[in-house]
Amino acid sequence: MDVFMMIRRKKTTIFTDAKETTPVHELKRMIEGILKVPPRDQRLYNKDNQLMDDDRTLQDCGITVATAKAQCPAQLGLAIRENSGDFEQLDLTPYSLPPDLPDVMKNQ
């Protein structure tokens, strides 16, 4: 079955889907195709900010059809190795809030 994920890093959000049985390493290869960052330079974190092991499947990491639906995807964090060789701190920039509705559009 397909699971749906939002992979976030700073101001970047990637929406993707995969099978529950997909290994974390394969998900990193999908990210490589988008961001051009090799899997060895990526770290993925689950919703509890725990590092996800490359050899485990998404299902092993708690990403299942029940927890990662299309209308409510699982949120993962992404950190990338910097030029110094160290991984950056996990940084998920909050989404901005929409402005208030103008008075003419509010119910009276």
Summary of the structure (lengths in Angstrom):
residues: 108
radius of gyration: 16.5
end to end distance: 46.0
largest distance: 58.2
contacts: 259
relative contact order: 0.23
helix: 17%
strand: 33%
